[in-house]
Amino acid sequence: MYRLKKAETFLKTTWKTFERNQHKLPDDVKKQFQSTLRELQQALIKKDREHSKILTRELEILAKMHLKKSPIRSFIEFSIALAFALCVAIVIRQSAFELYEIPSGSMRPTYKEIDRLVVSKTQFGLNIPLTTSHLMFDPAAVKRMGVFTFTGENMDMPNVKTKYFYLFPGYKQYIKRVMGLPGDTLYFYGGKIYGIDKNGNDISSELQRAELSYLEHIPFIQIEGKVVTNTLPPKTGDLYSSAIIKQMNMPLAKLYLSPNKEVHYDLTNPAPSPNFDLHNLWGMGNFGTVRILPKHLVQKSYLSADLPLSDYYLEITHHASLAKAKVARDSYYRLRPMMHTEKSYLPLTENHIRALWDNLYTGRIIAENGIIRRYGVTSADAKKNPYALKIKDTDIPNGAYEFYQGKLYEVKAEGLTRLANKDHPLATFDIAKTILLFNVGIECDTRFNPSSKDIGISPSRYTYFRNNDLYLMGAPVIKKEDPILEKFISSELEKQTLSSRYNPFVDTGPPLNRDGSLKSEFIKTFGIKVPEKHYLALGDNHAMSGDTRDFGFVPEDNIRGVPAFTFWAPGDRYGFPNHGIYPTITLPRSIAWTLLLISFAFYKYRSRRSLHKLSETPASLEQ
């Protein structure tokens, strides 16, 4: 029951309480206390464990009988001890290490919901608790493709405030992957990132590490970006006269109406080249958002006569354009100036849909009483939501599930997963089921499924070309030798010959010269440059991640630490990070642990000294 340290602590507190109250005690009780206290002190000095246990128990009985604390005294002592413990915990949590639970799927598959990590706060520097400042910081310690954590303070994020230990105001912590250092210029193609550093050196190999090839990177969340409208002026009905277009949370252009209601635009910065449009930036024109439509929802005018007819089409929305902006209603039903987007339709065969099924991934979903909801959405909210995903297949058992690379996993308690049986109702292939899960498997919102009314939103599904293959969900679902893809590309190029203003969705190739070297000048012109003392951070699961694409660059002061060890859940994510980007020993970490060891040694020395000096105080154990 009584370890030596616990017995020592009890001795010290009881000794002090006795000193304050010994004048109230009868002589025989006082002598009994004095004898027991001194004997316990000597037993502890000699580290006599068994004798210390017996004496501590005797002293505890004496204290309960004769040294009862008043409620006020007990409250004061408890409050002081609690305040001290909280202060120590906050300092350790913000400056040394912290236990962290992954709250969402933004870092899948590297980290999943409910994974628990030890986050080291000394990888890059020494943090000052409860601030966005560092006592010291080494920018060279931050590595491209390394995962880091940061606070959302002073950043453009919703619901960013929180409380530490339910008492102290603070800001939520976020975990993302570093894709760009200060001064880097980056360009997106084929799900990969190419770039140069501030000195013009090619850093593409650092951004395309072989052990992280399972990741893909998309330069936007919504193809039109984040749109900020003006305050609705009076006497104009519901027409918004202007809209600011943001990508990476940076204002890129302003759309506005002229007196005769024509749409014009101004760029925030000068155009980098003639005939420039926003889709030229950062490689955004290399990517499109997609959904699957049944043939009756596709306008025949969009279909190419060279392509075969099909029951289903892949709708590709691509090349957001300022030059062809128009007035239209957006997904919020606001009538406003809008960028134009091209739409292309690729007929899908059953083999294509089967390939989609074999590579399907979704967010973590919960099936309950005929309703499928996204992880994090409560059952009550799902029932009230008119757009909730309802399923007719009542054979699907209640529970949590997720698809990854075409396999269905059941999610058990504490985030543990296991491969579902092949005969599970959700795991069996079906064309309608594949299309439904492709269209709504991230949001679990039926508005993302095709309907007779197009409300102008697309699911978080993206497409791009790489080596002439068409990628969907990170896999080359439609190969370059596919006759339908060949005809699709031909039809796209033909559209461009018929209208020079049309932007075809074809493979323009990576930003490389014929000899394989990087087109550095091209990158400088059209890439995104990371500001000084800021970092470009992306989630590994681009379809479910709020990151730099949404809230902008991460300030250097906000950086807190790195994941050092995953202690839950068991499996391939357990243990130390397997990509070896960060060194184990760094200068800040060496300083922090040296200070910690010195503090611990000093504490042990003072503790031992105080045990010897207990009887040396003037009022100690008066005779």
PyMOL commands that set and color helices and strands:
alter all, ss='L'
color gray80, all
select helices_A, chain A and resi 4-24+27-45+49-66+71-95+139-141+204-207+210-212+278-286+295-297+300-302+350-358+379-384+413-415+431-440+446-448+483-498+520-526+542-544+548-551+556-558+587-612+614-616
alter helices_A, ss='H'
color red, helices_A
select strands_A, chain A and resi 97-101+116-120+125-127+134-137+147-151+161-164+168-171+173-180+185-189+192-196+226-229+242-247+250-257+263-267+287-294+312-329+335-348+365-368+371-374+389-390+399-404+407-411+417-419+462-466+469-472+475-478+528-529+534-538+554-555+559-568
alter strands_A, ss='S'
color yellow, strands_A
deselect
rebuild
show_as cartoon
